[in-house]
């Protein structure tokens, strides 16, 4: 099992979760944040954040195509449920002008089958800096 760094949330992480992702979690959830890098069976790597033992965030770079988003969505749902967390958010950092957000959203929606506590966020890659 990979080792996670456990520390309070940084101001950059708080701003990202609140402003970029639109999370309305109480301030206390940022007291304990677990962060680690993971890899799926396919070798796809991503950053895994657990914020306040409530919110699971997978953060992946622009190389994520639809197949990887589907794989990450399925893994995130399993992880969220096995860890007893409330919500799962998959964040894909895209380069400026990327036109793949709609295709990724379709793949994610199919993978999560309408789960209201799972969300995809396609954000500019620069918004992920400092996380």
KOLTOR-383881 format. One line per 4 residues: their letters; for each residue x, y, z of N, C-alpha, C. Coordinates in nm, 2 decimals. Example, Ala and Ser with C-alpha at 12.3 -4.5 7.8 and 13.67 -1.06 7.14 Angstrom:
% residues 2
as) 1.32:-0.57:0.78:1.23:-0.45:0.78:1.32:-0.33:0.78  1.28:-0.22:0.71:1.37:-0.11:0.71:1.29:0.00:0.79 .
***
This chain:
% residues 131
xxxx) 0.08:-0.12:0.00:0.00:0.00:0.00:0.09:0.12:0.00  0.07:0.22:-0.09:0.15:0.34:-0.10:0.13:0.42:0.03  0.24:0.49:0.07:0.23:0.58:0.18:0.18:0.71:0.14  0.09:0.77:0.23:0.04:0.90:0.20:0.10:1.00:0.29 .
xxxx) 0.12:1.12:0.24:0.16:1.23:0.33:0.03:1.28:0.39  0.04:1.30:0.52:-0.08:1.35:0.60:-0.04:1.48:0.66  -0.12:1.59:0.63:-0.09:1.72:0.68:-0.22:1.81:0.66  -0.22:1.92:0.73:-0.34:2.01:0.71:-0.33:2.06:0.56 .
xxxx) -0.45:2.10:0.51:-0.46:2.15:0.38:-0.39:2.28:0.37  -0.33:2.31:0.25:-0.26:2.43:0.23:-0.36:2.54:0.18  -0.32:2.66:0.18:-0.41:2.76:0.13:-0.44:2.74:-0.02  -0.34:2.69:-0.10:-0.37:2.66:-0.24:-0.47:2.55:-0.26 .
xxxx) -0.46:2.45:-0.17:-0.55:2.33:-0.18:-0.69:2.38:-0.14  -0.70:2.46:-0.04:-0.83:2.51:0.01:-0.90:2.59:-0.11  -0.82:2.68:-0.17:-0.87:2.76:-0.28:-0.92:2.68:-0.39  -0.84:2.58:-0.43:-0.87:2.49:-0.54:-1.00:2.41:-0.51 .
xxxx) -1.01:2.35:-0.40:-1.13:2.28:-0.36:-1.26:2.37:-0.36  -1.24:2.48:-0.29:-1.35:2.57:-0.28:-1.39:2.65:-0.41  -1.29:2.71:-0.47:-1.31:2.80:-0.58:-1.32:2.73:-0.71  -1.23:2.64:-0.74:-1.23:2.57:-0.87:-1.33:2.45:-0.87 .
xxxx) -1.34:2.37:-0.76:-1.43:2.26:-0.76:-1.57:2.30:-0.71  -1.58:2.41:-0.64:-1.71:2.45:-0.59:-1.76:2.38:-0.46  -1.66:2.32:-0.39:-1.70:2.24:-0.27:-1.73:2.33:-0.16  -1.84:2.30:-0.09:-1.88:2.38:0.03:-1.86:2.31:0.16 .
xxxx) -1.76:2.23:0.16:-1.72:2.16:0.28:-1.69:2.26:0.39  -1.71:2.22:0.52:-1.68:2.31:0.63:-1.52:2.32:0.64  -1.48:2.43:0.70:-1.33:2.45:0.71:-1.26:2.34:0.78  -1.33:2.28:0.88:-1.26:2.17:0.95:-1.21:2.05:0.87 .
xxxx) -1.27:2.03:0.75:-1.23:1.91:0.67:-1.08:1.93:0.63  -1.04:2.05:0.62:-0.90:2.08:0.58:-0.80:2.06:0.69  -0.84:2.02:0.81:-0.75:1.99:0.92:-0.66:1.87:0.89  -0.71:1.77:0.82:-0.64:1.65:0.78:-0.66:1.62:0.64 .
xxxx) -0.55:1.62:0.56:-0.55:1.59:0.42:-0.45:1.48:0.40  -0.49:1.38:0.33:-0.40:1.27:0.29:-0.37:1.28:0.14  -0.25:1.28:0.11:-0.21:1.29:-0.03:-0.11:1.19:-0.07  -0.13:1.12:-0.18:-0.04:1.02:-0.23:-0.05:1.01:-0.38 .
xxxx) 0.05:0.95:-0.44:0.04:0.91:-0.58:0.01:0.77:-0.60  -0.08:0.74:-0.69:-0.13:0.60:-0.71:-0.11:0.57:-0.86  -0.12:0.44:-0.89:-0.12:0.39:-1.03:-0.23:0.28:-1.04  -0.30:0.28:-1.15:-0.40:0.18:-1.17:-0.33:0.06:-1.24 .
xxxx) -0.41:-0.05:-1.26:-0.36:-0.17:-1.32:-0.30:-0.14:-1.46  -0.36:-0.04:-1.53:-0.31:-0.01:-1.66:-0.18:0.07:-1.66  -0.14:0.11:-1.54:-0.02:0.19:-1.53:-0.05:0.34:-1.52  -0.17:0.38:-1.54:-0.21:0.52:-1.53:-0.19:0.57:-1.39 .
xxxx) -0.11:0.68:-1.38:-0.09:0.74:-1.25:-0.17:0.86:-1.22  -0.20:0.89:-1.10:-0.28:1.00:-1.06:-0.25:1.04:-0.91  -0.29:1.16:-0.87:-0.28:1.20:-0.74:-0.41:1.17:-0.67  -0.40:1.11:-0.55:-0.52:1.08:-0.47:-0.51:1.17:-0.34 .
xxxx) -0.62:1.24:-0.32:-0.64:1.33:-0.21:-0.76:1.28:-0.13  -0.75:1.27:0.00:-0.86:1.24:0.09:-0.86:1.36:0.18  -0.97:1.44:0.17:-0.98:1.56:0.25:-1.08:1.54:0.36  -1.03:1.55:0.48:-1.12:1.54:0.60:-1.20:1.41:0.62 .
xxxx) -1.15:1.30:0.57:-1.22:1.18:0.57:-1.36:1.19:0.52  -1.38:1.28:0.42:-1.51:1.30:0.36:-1.50:1.29:0.21  -1.41:1.37:0.16:-1.40:1.39:0.01:-1.28:1.32:-0.05  -1.30:1.24:-0.15:-1.20:1.18:-0.23:-1.18:1.25:-0.36 .
xxxx) -1.06:1.29:-0.39:-1.03:1.36:-0.52:-0.92:1.28:-0.59  -0.94:1.25:-0.71:-0.84:1.20:-0.80:-0.80:1.31:-0.90  -0.68:1.34:-0.91:-0.63:1.45:-1.00:-0.54:1.38:-1.10  -0.57:1.41:-1.23:-0.50:1.35:-1.34:-0.47:1.45:-1.44 .
xxxx) -0.36:1.44:-1.51:-0.32:1.54:-1.61:-0.39:1.52:-1.75  -0.35:1.60:-1.84:-0.42:1.62:-1.97:-0.41:1.49:-2.05  -0.32:1.40:-2.02:-0.31:1.28:-2.10:-0.42:1.18:-2.08  -0.51:1.22:-2.00:-0.63:1.13:-1.97:-0.73:1.13:-2.08 .
xxxx) -0.73:1.02:-2.15:-0.84:1.01:-2.26:-0.96:0.95:-2.19  -1.06:0.92:-2.28:-1.19:0.87:-2.23:-1.17:0.73:-2.16  -1.09:0.65:-2.21:-1.07:0.51:-2.15:-1.01:0.53:-2.01  -0.91:0.62:-1.99:-0.85:0.64:-1.86:-0.95:0.70:-1.77 .
xxxx) -1.03:0.80:-1.81:-1.14:0.86:-1.73:-1.24:0.75:-1.68  -1.28:0.66:-1.77:-1.37:0.55:-1.73:-1.30:0.47:-1.62  -1.18:0.43:-1.64:-1.10:0.35:-1.55:-1.09:0.42:-1.41  -1.06:0.55:-1.42:-1.04:0.62:-1.29:-1.18:0.64:-1.22 .
xxxx) -1.28:0.66:-1.30:-1.42:0.68:-1.24:-1.46:0.55:-1.16  -1.44:0.43:-1.23:-1.47:0.31:-1.16:-1.39:0.28:-1.04  -1.26:0.31:-1.05:-1.17:0.29:-0.93:-1.20:0.39:-0.82  -1.24:0.51:-0.86:-1.27:0.61:-0.76:-1.40:0.58:-0.68 .
xxxx) -1.50:0.52:-0.75:-1.62:0.48:-0.68:-1.59:0.37:-0.58  -1.51:0.27:-0.63:-1.48:0.16:-0.54:-1.40:0.21:-0.42  -1.30:0.30:-0.44:-1.22:0.36:-0.34:-1.31:0.44:-0.24  -1.39:0.52:-0.29:-1.48:0.60:-0.20:-1.56:0.51:-0.11 .
xxxx) -1.63:0.41:-0.17:-1.71:0.33:-0.09:-1.64:0.24:0.01  -1.52:0.18:-0.04:-1.44:0.10:0.05:-1.38:0.18:0.17  -1.36:0.31:0.14:-1.30:0.40:0.24:-1.40:0.47:0.33  -1.53:0.45:0.30:-1.63:0.52:0.38:-1.64:0.67:0.36 .
xxxx) -1.61:0.72:0.24:-1.61:0.86:0.22:-1.74:0.90:0.16  -1.77:1.03:0.16:-1.90:1.08:0.11:-1.90:1.11:-0.04  -1.80:1.17:-0.09:-1.80:1.21:-0.23:-1.67:1.18:-0.30  -1.69:1.17:-0.43:-1.57:1.14:-0.52:-1.57:1.25:-0.63 .
xxxx) -1.46:1.31:-0.65:-1.44:1.41:-0.76:-1.32:1.37:-0.84  -1.34:1.35:-0.97:-1.23:1.32:-1.06:-1.20:1.46:-1.13  -1.07:1.50:-1.12:-1.03:1.63:-1.18:-0.93:1.60:-1.29  -0.96:1.65:-1.41:-0.87:1.64:-1.52:-0.82:1.77:-1.56 .
xxxx) -0.69:1.79:-1.55:-0.63:1.92:-1.59:-0.60:1.92:-1.74  -0.67:2.01:-1.81:-0.66:2.01:-1.96:-0.58:2.13:-2.00  -0.51:2.12:-2.11:-0.44:2.24:-2.16:-0.54:2.34:-2.22  -0.50:2.46:-2.23:-0.59:2.57:-2.28:-0.63:2.53:-2.42 .
xxxx) -0.76:2.55:-2.45:-0.82:2.52:-2.58:-0.85:2.38:-2.61  -0.83:2.29:-2.51:-0.86:2.15:-2.53:-1.01:2.13:-2.55  -1.05:2.05:-2.65:-1.19:2.03:-2.68:-1.24:1.89:-2.64  -1.18:1.82:-2.55:-1.22:1.69:-2.52:-1.31:1.68:-2.40 .
xxxx) -1.34:1.79:-2.33:-1.42:1.78:-2.21:-1.55:1.71:-2.23  -1.62:1.74:-2.34:-1.75:1.67:-2.36:-1.74:1.52:-2.37  -1.64:1.48:-2.44:-1.62:1.33:-2.46:-1.58:1.27:-2.33  -1.50:1.33:-2.25:-1.46:1.28:-2.11:-1.59:1.28:-2.02 .
xxxx) -1.67:1.38:-2.03:-1.79:1.38:-1.95:-1.88:1.27:-1.98  -1.90:1.24:-2.11:-1.98:1.13:-2.15:-1.93:0.99:-2.10  -1.80:0.97:-2.10:-1.74:0.85:-2.05:-1.76:0.84:-1.90  -1.73:0.95:-1.83:-1.75:0.95:-1.69:-1.89:0.92:-1.65 .
xxxx) -1.99:0.99:-1.71:-2.13:0.96:-1.68:-2.17:0.82:-1.70  -2.12:0.76:-1.80:-2.15:0.61:-1.83:-2.09:0.53:-1.72  -1.97:0.56:-1.67:-1.90:0.48:-1.57:-1.96:0.50:-1.43  -2.01:0.61:-1.40:-2.07:0.63:-1.26:-2.22:0.61:-1.26 .
xxxx) -2.28:0.58:-1.37:-2.42:0.55:-1.38:-2.51:0.63:-1.29  -2.50:0.76:-1.30:-2.59:0.85:-1.23:-2.56:0.87:-1.08  -2.45:0.82:-1.03:-2.42:0.84:-0.89:-2.41:0.99:-0.86  -2.50:1.04:-0.77:-2.51:1.18:-0.74:-2.39:1.23:-0.66 .
xxxx) -2.31:1.14:-0.61:-2.20:1.18:-0.52:-2.06:1.16:-0.59  -2.07:1.15:-0.73:-1.95:1.14:-0.81:-1.95:1.25:-0.91  -1.84:1.33:-0.93:-1.84:1.44:-1.02:-1.71:1.45:-1.09  -1.72:1.49:-1.22:-1.61:1.51:-1.30:-1.59:1.66:-1.32 .
xxxx) -1.46:1.70:-1.30:-1.42:1.84:-1.32:-1.31:1.85:-1.43  -1.34:1.91:-1.54:-1.24:1.93:-1.64:-1.20:2.08:-1.62  -1.07:2.10:-1.58:-1.03:2.24:-1.54:-0.90:2.27:-1.62  -0.87:2.40:-1.64:-0.74:2.43:-1.70:-0.63:2.37:-1.62 .
xxxx) -0.53:2.31:-1.68:-0.42:2.25:-1.61:-0.35:2.35:-1.52  -0.35:2.48:-1.55:-0.28:2.58:-1.47:-0.35:2.59:-1.33  -0.48:2.56:-1.33:-0.56:2.57:-1.20:-0.51:2.46:-1.10  -0.45:2.36:-1.15:-0.40:2.25:-1.07:-0.27:2.27:-1.01 .
xxx) -0.20:2.38:-1.05:-0.07:2.41:-1.00:-0.07:2.43:-0.85  0.03:2.38:-0.78:0.04:2.41:-0.64:-0.04:2.32:-0.55  -0.11:2.22:-0.61:-0.20:2.13:-0.54:-0.11:2.01:-0.48 .
***
